[in-house]
Structures are given as C-alpha cells and as structure tokens.
C-alpha cells in the first residue's frame, strides 16, 4: 500500500543537528521497511529510501498527559509494536505516528 506524504507543517522540538533536519520533499512516497528495538524506548527505523533513524520515544511518552499514550511507558506494551503496510503501529492503532514525522524526527 503506497501513500503520498506531505512535509511536516510544524516543528515539535527535534534536536538541532543536520541528521534531524532532513526533510521529505512534497509528494514523496516512503515506507518503513524495518524496525529494531535498541533500548527500552529507542527504535531504529529503516525507510524504503535507505535512510535510517534512531528515535527515542521516551520523552514523547513522558510528556504526554493522555493516559492512553502514557500506558506505552510500560516496556512490555511498548515492545509490542509492529510494521503494517509500511506503518509503525502499536495495538489496533492505539499508538501510531505519521511516517513523515518519524522520517524527519519531528514529533
């Protein structure tokens, strides 16, 4: 299942370095092809264009005030992610992120 992505419209605190400032061109189609859990909340994502990202989800989870999102601080629950049609998801889409935001490390 291909999808057309838009570039992110807002900056939500990505670290200020060249790797994290990579942007998708408008209209780019991309998938996540592999996910490897590195630490409790850190995942290495490989994208269909060859780019790889290491993303630490812990700050996002800890900042959230939503108890449904904070539930993923449980390491066993967090570890239950899967790839489905190029998307990184948990449970029945209980937690998911736009691929463009993961690619740009901008969430």
VOKOL-590136 format. One line per field, with one value per atom (N, C-alpha, C): residue number from 1; residue in three letters; x, y, z. Coordinates in Angstrom, 2 decimals, always signed. Layout:
i = [NUM, ...];
aa = [Ala, ...];
c1 = [X, ...];
c2 = [Y, ...];
c3 = [Z, ...];
# end
This chain:
i = [1, 1, 1, 2, 2, 2, 3, 3, 3, 4, 4, 4, 5, 5, 5, 6, 6, 6, 7, 7, 7, 8, 8, 8, 9, 9, 9, 10, 10, 10, 11, 11, 11, 12, 12, 12, 13, 13, 13, 14, 14, 14, 15, 15, 15, 16, 16, 16, 17, 17, 17, 18, 18, 18, 19, 19, 19, 20, 20, 20, 21, 21, 21, 22, 22, 22, 23, 23, 23, 24, 24, 24, 25, 25, 25, 26, 26, 26, 27, 27, 27, 28, 28, 28, 29, 29, 29, 30, 30, 30, 31, 31, 31, 32, 32, 32, 33, 33, 33, 34, 34, 34, 35, 35, 35, 36, 36, 36, 37, 37, 37, 38, 38, 38, 39, 39, 39, 40, 40, 40, 41, 41, 41, 42, 42, 42, 43, 43, 43, 44, 44, 44, 45, 45, 45, 46, 46, 46, 47, 47, 47, 48, 48, 48, 49, 49, 49, 50, 50, 50, 51, 51, 51, 52, 52, 52, 53, 53, 53, 54, 54, 54, 55, 55, 55, 56, 56, 56, 57, 57, 57, 58, 58, 58, 59, 59, 59, 60, 60, 60, 61, 61, 61, 62, 62, 62, 63, 63, 63, 64, 64, 64, 65, 65, 65, 66, 66, 66, 67, 67, 67, 68, 68, 68, 69, 69, 69, 70, 70, 70, 71, 71, 71, 72, 72, 72, 73, 73, 73, 74, 74, 74, 75, 75, 75, 76, 76, 76, 77, 77, 77, 78, 78, 78, 79, 79, 79, 80, 80, 80, 81, 81, 81, 82, 82, 82, 83, 83, 83, 84, 84, 84, 85, 85, 85, 86, 86, 86, 87, 87, 87, 88, 88, 88, 89, 89, 89, 90, 90, 90, 91, 91, 91, 92, 92, 92, 93, 93, 93, 94, 94, 94, 95, 95, 95, 96, 96, 96, 97, 97, 97, 98, 98, 98, 99, 99, 99, 100, 100, 100, 101, 101, 101, 102, 102, 102, 103, 103, 103, 104, 104, 104, 105, 105, 105, 106, 106, 106, 107, 107, 107];
aa = [Unk, Unk, Unk, Unk, Unk, Unk, Unk, Unk, Unk, Unk, Unk, Unk, Unk, Unk, Unk, Unk, Unk, Unk, Unk, Unk, Unk, Unk, Unk, Unk, Unk, Unk, Unk, Unk, Unk, Unk, Unk, Unk, Unk, Unk, Unk, Unk, Unk, Unk, Unk, Unk, Unk, Unk, Unk, Unk, Unk, Unk, Unk, Unk, Unk, Unk, Unk, Unk, Unk, Unk, Unk, Unk, Unk, Unk, Unk, Unk, Unk, Unk, Unk, Unk, Unk, Unk, Unk, Unk, Unk, Unk, Unk, Unk, Unk, Unk, Unk, Unk, Unk, Unk, Unk, Unk, Unk, Unk, Unk, Unk, Unk, Unk, Unk, Unk, Unk, Unk, Unk, Unk, Unk, Unk, Unk, Unk, Unk, Unk, Unk, Unk, Unk, Unk, Unk, Unk, Unk, Unk, Unk, Unk, Unk, Unk, Unk, Unk, Unk, Unk, Unk, Unk, Unk, Unk, Unk, Unk, Unk, Unk, Unk, Unk, Unk, Unk, Unk, Unk, Unk, Unk, Unk, Unk, Unk, Unk, Unk, Unk, Unk, Unk, Unk, Unk, Unk, Unk, Unk, Unk, Unk, Unk, Unk, Unk, Unk, Unk, Unk, Unk, Unk, Unk, Unk, Unk, Unk, Unk, Unk, Unk, Unk, Unk, Unk, Unk, Unk, Unk, Unk, Unk, Unk, Unk, Unk, Unk, Unk, Unk, Unk, Unk, Unk, Unk, Unk, Unk, Unk, Unk, Unk, Unk, Unk, Unk, Unk, Unk, Unk, Unk, Unk, Unk, Unk, Unk, Unk, Unk, Unk, Unk, Unk, Unk, Unk, Unk, Unk, Unk, Unk, Unk, Unk, Unk, Unk, Unk, Unk, Unk, Unk, Unk, Unk, Unk, Unk, Unk, Unk, Unk, Unk, Unk, Unk, Unk, Unk, Unk, Unk, Unk, Unk, Unk, Unk, Unk, Unk, Unk, Unk, Unk, Unk, Unk, Unk, Unk, Unk, Unk, Unk, Unk, Unk, Unk, Unk, Unk, Unk, Unk, Unk, Unk, Unk, Unk, Unk, Unk, Unk, Unk, Unk, Unk, Unk, Unk, Unk, Unk, Unk, Unk, Unk, Unk, Unk, Unk, Unk, Unk, Unk, Unk, Unk, Unk, Unk, Unk, Unk, Unk, Unk, Unk, Unk, Unk, Unk, Unk, Unk, Unk, Unk, Unk, Unk, Unk, Unk, Unk, Unk, Unk, Unk, Unk, Unk, Unk, Unk, Unk, Unk, Unk, Unk, Unk, Unk, Unk, Unk, Unk, Unk, Unk, Unk, Unk, Unk, Unk, Unk, Unk, Unk, Unk, Unk];
c1 = [+0.85, +0.00, +0.89, +0.90, +1.69, +0.91, +1.65, +0.98, +1.79, +1.09, +1.68, +1.79, +2.97, +3.17, +3.38, +2.98, +3.22, +4.38, +5.07, +6.12, +5.44, +6.08, +5.50, +5.30, +4.25, +3.92, +4.45, +4.80, +5.28, +6.53, +7.32, +8.48, +8.10, +8.30, +7.89, +9.08, +10.22, +11.32, +12.35, +12.52, +13.57, +14.92, +15.88, +17.22, +17.75, +18.52, +19.00, +20.36, +20.33, +21.54, +21.17, +22.14, +21.87, +21.07, +21.35, +20.64, +19.15, +18.81, +17.42, +16.69, +17.41, +16.79, +16.45, +16.67, +16.33, +14.83, +14.42, +13.00, +12.64, +11.43, +10.90, +10.42, +10.69, +10.16, +8.65, +7.94, +6.49, +6.14, +5.20, +4.75, +5.58, +6.56, +7.41, +6.61, +6.82, +6.19, +7.28, +7.03, +8.04, +7.37, +8.04, +7.56, +8.66, +8.27, +9.22, +9.35, +10.58, +10.79, +11.32, +11.89, +12.41, +12.44, +12.16, +12.25, +13.00, +13.98, +14.75, +14.71, +14.36, +14.35, +15.78, +16.30, +17.67, +17.74, +16.85, +16.77, +15.30, +15.00, +13.62, +12.66, +12.98, +12.08, +12.73, +13.86, +14.59, +14.47, +14.02, +13.86, +14.71, +15.27, +15.98, +15.04, +14.69, +13.78, +14.56, +14.29, +14.88, +13.76, +14.00, +13.00, +13.30, +12.30, +12.42, +13.42, +13.84, +14.85, +16.27, +16.41, +17.73, +18.10, +17.36, +17.63, +17.30, +18.13, +17.87, +17.82, +16.94, +16.79, +16.75, +17.38, +17.22, +16.37, +15.22, +14.27, +14.03, +14.17, +13.90, +12.48, +11.56, +10.16, +9.88, +10.84, +10.58, +10.19, +10.89, +10.48, +9.03, +8.65, +7.28, +6.28, +6.56, +5.65, +5.55, +6.66, +6.66, +5.99, +6.11, +5.47, +3.96, +3.50, +2.07, +1.24, +0.11, -0.84, -1.97, -1.98, -3.02, -2.69, -3.54, -3.24, -3.15, -3.83, -3.74, -2.36, -1.74, -0.38, +0.62, +0.43, +1.35, +1.38, +0.34, +0.32, +1.48, +2.01, +3.12, +4.47, +4.46, +5.66, +5.92, +4.89, +5.08, +5.94, +7.13, +8.08, +7.56, +6.79, +6.23, +5.22, +4.39, +3.41, +4.12, +5.15, +5.90, +6.54, +7.04, +7.73, +6.79, +5.49, +4.52, +4.27, +5.16, +4.99, +5.08, +4.59, +4.71, +4.69, +5.14, +5.02, +3.81, +2.99, +1.81, +1.67, +1.83, +1.74, +2.68, +3.89, +4.88, +4.71, +3.74, +3.49, +3.96, +4.49, +4.85, +3.64, +3.10, +1.90, +2.01, +1.20, +1.04, -0.43, -0.70, -2.07, -2.91, -4.16, -5.06, -5.01, -3.82, -3.56, -3.76, -3.52, -3.59, -2.51, -1.40, -0.31, +0.29, +0.35, +0.99, +1.40, +2.31, +2.85, +2.88, +2.68, +2.85, +4.28, +4.41, +5.73, +6.64, +6.11, +6.92, +7.51, +6.75, +7.26, +8.36, +8.22, +9.27, +10.52, +10.34, +11.47, +12.24, +11.49, +12.11, +12.48, +12.20, +12.41, +11.78, +10.51, +9.80, +8.44, +8.45, +7.18, +7.22];
c2 = [-1.17, +0.00, +1.24, +1.99, +3.21, +4.37, +5.32, +6.51, +7.74, +8.80, +10.08, +10.87, +11.39, +12.09, +13.56, +14.31, +15.73, +16.02, +17.11, +17.51, +18.01, +17.81, +18.26, +19.76, +20.20, +21.61, +22.35, +21.63, +22.30, +21.62, +22.38, +21.81, +21.56, +20.33, +19.99, +19.58, +20.25, +20.04, +19.00, +18.73, +17.80, +18.41, +17.57, +18.04, +18.82, +19.87, +20.75, +20.27, +19.25, +18.85, +18.42, +18.30, +18.06, +16.80, +15.72, +14.46, +14.63, +15.37, +15.52, +16.57, +17.34, +18.38, +17.90, +16.61, +16.08, +16.20, +16.69, +16.87, +16.06, +15.54, +14.88, +15.93, +15.70, +16.58, +16.38, +17.43, +17.36, +16.28, +15.41, +14.37, +13.09, +13.01, +11.81, +10.63, +9.47, +8.24, +7.42, +7.01, +6.29, +5.35, +4.27, +3.30, +3.04, +2.52, +1.97, +0.50, +0.03, -1.35, -2.26, -1.67, -2.48, -1.65, -2.31, -1.67, -2.62, -2.06, -2.83, -2.08, -2.78, -2.16, -2.18, -0.99, -0.87, -0.83, -0.05, +0.06, +0.07, +0.36, +0.32, +1.08, +2.31, +3.14, +3.65, +3.10, +3.56, +2.54, +3.01, +2.14, +2.66, +1.72, +2.07, +1.76, +2.79, +2.67, +2.73, +1.82, +1.84, +2.15, +3.13, +3.59, +3.05, +3.07, +2.48, +3.20, +4.41, +5.12, +4.90, +4.01, +3.70, +4.51, +5.53, +6.34, +5.53, +5.67, +5.03, +6.11, +5.92, +6.84, +6.06, +6.59, +6.07, +7.09, +6.62, +7.52, +7.06, +8.00, +7.76, +8.27, +7.35, +7.70, +8.09, +7.85, +8.09, +9.53, +10.55, +11.92, +12.21, +11.75, +11.94, +11.28, +10.03, +9.29, +9.94, +10.40, +11.02, +12.39, +13.14, +14.46, +14.38, +13.28, +13.17, +13.18, +13.85, +13.85, +12.86, +12.28, +11.33, +9.97, +9.44, +8.15, +7.00, +7.11, +6.05, +6.02, +7.16, +7.23, +6.86, +7.37, +7.06, +5.57, +4.85, +3.40, +2.71, +3.33, +2.74, +2.95, +3.59, +3.62, +2.24, +1.41, +0.01, -0.62, -1.07, -1.54, -2.73, -3.58, -4.73, -4.25, -3.27, -2.73, -2.00, -1.22, -0.50, -1.48, -2.59, -3.58, -4.33, -4.10, -4.83, -4.16, -3.25, -2.58, -3.59, -3.17, -3.98, -3.07, -3.61, -2.92, -3.47, -2.58, -2.98, -2.04, -2.57, -1.78, -0.59, -0.78, +0.29, +1.27, +1.05, +1.92, +1.25, +2.03, +1.56, +1.79, +0.70, +0.83, -0.05, +0.30, -0.48, -0.82, -2.02, -2.48, -2.29, -1.91, -1.66, -0.16, +0.31, +1.72, +2.56, +1.96, +2.70, +3.76, +3.52, +4.48, +4.33, +5.42, +5.44, +6.87, +7.02, +8.34, +8.48, +9.70, +9.90, +9.54, +8.81, +8.38, +9.58, +10.65, +11.85, +12.39, +12.39, +12.89, +12.00, +10.68, +9.77, +9.96, +10.08, +10.29, +11.55, +12.61, +13.90, +14.03, +12.99, +13.03, +14.28, +14.46, +15.69, +15.35, +14.93, +14.62, +15.03];
c3 = [+0.00, +0.00, +0.00, -1.08, -1.16, -0.58, -0.09, +0.39, +0.04, -0.23, -0.57, +0.71, +1.00, +2.26, +2.02, +2.99, +2.99, +3.93, +3.70, +4.64, +5.91, +7.06, +8.32, +8.30, +8.95, +8.95, +10.16, +11.22, +12.41, +12.93, +13.65, +14.32, +15.76, +16.21, +17.57, +18.42, +18.24, +19.14, +18.74, +17.47, +17.06, +17.43, +17.75, +18.07, +16.88, +17.17, +16.11, +15.60, +14.74, +14.04, +12.64, +11.77, +10.36, +10.12, +10.84, +10.62, +10.90, +11.94, +12.32, +11.51, +10.71, +9.91, +8.50, +8.18, +6.87, +6.66, +5.51, +5.20, +3.97, +3.96, +2.78, +1.79, +0.53, -0.49, -0.58, -0.86, -1.01, -2.03, -1.69, -2.59, -2.58, -1.68, -1.60, -1.04, -1.61, -1.13, -0.44, +0.80, +1.56, +2.55, +2.87, +3.85, +4.88, +6.02, +6.98, +6.61, +6.41, +5.96, +7.05, +8.11, +9.21, +10.49, +11.62, +12.94, +13.86, +14.57, +15.54, +16.86, +17.93, +19.27, +19.79, +20.13, +20.62, +22.14, +22.74, +24.20, +24.58, +25.83, +26.31, +25.40, +25.03, +24.24, +22.96, +22.59, +21.42, +20.30, +19.12, +17.97, +16.81, +16.06, +14.83, +13.68, +12.92, +11.79, +10.49, +9.59, +8.24, +7.26, +6.40, +5.44, +4.04, +3.20, +1.86, +0.96, +1.32, +0.52, +1.06, +2.08, +2.63, +3.86, +4.18, +5.37, +6.62, +7.65, +8.94, +10.01, +10.98, +12.09, +13.38, +14.42, +15.76, +16.50, +16.99, +17.64, +19.06, +19.99, +21.40, +21.68, +21.93, +22.16, +23.61, +24.51, +25.93, +26.25, +25.74, +26.06, +25.64, +24.45, +23.98, +24.93, +25.31, +26.18, +27.56, +28.10, +29.43, +29.44, +28.34, +28.25, +28.09, +27.55, +27.26, +28.54, +28.48, +29.60, +29.36, +28.17, +27.81, +28.41, +29.28, +29.91, +28.91, +27.78, +26.77, +26.13, +25.98, +25.43, +26.52, +27.72, +28.83, +29.14, +28.78, +29.00, +28.29, +27.24, +26.49, +27.19, +28.35, +29.19, +29.79, +29.82, +30.21, +29.11, +29.46, +28.46, +27.66, +28.30, +27.57, +26.53, +26.91, +25.97, +24.82, +25.16, +24.12, +23.14, +23.66, +22.82, +21.88, +21.99, +21.16, +19.80, +19.37, +18.07, +16.93, +15.78, +14.57, +13.35, +12.23, +10.95, +10.23, +9.73, +8.96, +7.78, +6.58, +5.34, +5.37, +5.92, +5.96, +7.10, +7.97, +9.13, +10.40, +11.33, +12.67, +13.56, +14.13, +14.96, +16.21, +17.17, +18.39, +18.53, +19.01, +19.23, +17.97, +18.13, +17.00, +16.68, +16.27, +16.00, +17.26, +18.44, +19.70, +19.77, +19.12, +19.03, +17.65, +16.92, +15.60, +15.30, +14.38, +14.04, +12.52, +12.00, +10.56, +10.15, +9.07, +8.62, +8.37, +7.81, +7.54, +8.83, +9.92, +11.20, +11.74, +11.61, +12.05, +11.20, +9.91, +8.98, +9.33, +9.65, +9.97, +11.44, +12.24, +13.69, +14.27, +13.95, +14.27, +14.88, +16.12, +16.78, +18.22];
# end
